[in-house]
Amino acid sequence: MAYYVYILASRKDGAIYVGVTNDLVRRVYEHRIKAVPGFTSKYNITRLVWFEIYHDPISAISREKELKKWKRDWKVQLIEAQNAKWDDLYESICN
């Protein structure tokens, strides 16, 4: 089973959210439809801008905790290293 650490953004210079899941398509969809009240629904954070794949939950959770401690600039650099335009990657993972 795969586990995903992901970053969502409201827009390029907007709010950022870091999460972890074992079903990236389902979880991002839940964020997009605002299925759960909270930070992402409050700030309209729906754009998948970055993700990594792990093969065990402990590694994925450890990485998520690490990223949550990072400064915003570091997260921006991480995103832009793979997704310079901050494109929404959701459609590409649905296919």
N, C-alpha and C positions, 0 to 999 in steps of 0.2 A: 504494500500500500504506500502511496505517496502522501507526503505532507508538504504544505506550502506556507511560506512566510511571504506576506504580501504588503504592499503599500498602496493605499488609496489616497486620492487628492480631490479637492473640490475644483481646483484649477491650478495653473502653474504656480502662482504665488499665494495660493490659498492654504486652507487647513490640510494637514496630513494625518493619516491614521495607519498604524502598523498592526497587523493581525496575523493569526495562524489558523489553519484549517486543514482538514483532510479531503475537502471537496471544494476546490477553488471556484468552479463555475457556480455551484449552488450558493456559496457564501457571498460572492460578489453580487449575485442576483438579489439576495436578501438585503444587502446594503442598498442596492439600486431602488428597490421597491419600498425601502424603509420599513421592513418587516419587524424590526426590533427598535423600540425607542432608545435613544442614546446619543452619543457624540456624533456618529456619522450621519444619523438622520437629522439632528439639530442643525448641523453645518453643511448639509447637502454634499457629503463626501461620497462620491459614487464612481469616480474614474480610477480604474485599475492602471497604475503607472509603472509598477515593478513587482516581480515575484521571483522567488527561488524555490527549488524543489529539494526535498529531503526524503530519505528512505526510512527514517525512524522519528517517532514523535519527540523524543528527548532532544535530539539535535535541533529540530524545528522550533521547539519551545525555547530552547537556550538562545537560538539566534534571534527570535522575536524579542526576548527580554533584553538582549544586547542592543538591538536597534532602538528599542523604546528609550534607552538611556542616552542615545546619541544626540548631539546637537542637530538642530534643523539643517544647518549648512552641510553636515556630513551626509544626511539623508538625501538632500538635494543632489549632491555629487554622486551618490550611489545611483539614484534614479537617472540622472543625465548621462552617466557612463553607458547605459543601455538604451535609454529612451530620451534622447536630447530634446525632442519636441513635446514631451509629456503626453504622447498619444494615449488614448484609452485602449488598453490591450484586451478588453473583455471580449470583443467580437472574435479576436484571433484565437482565444482559448475555447470558444464555443464550437468551433469547427472541428 
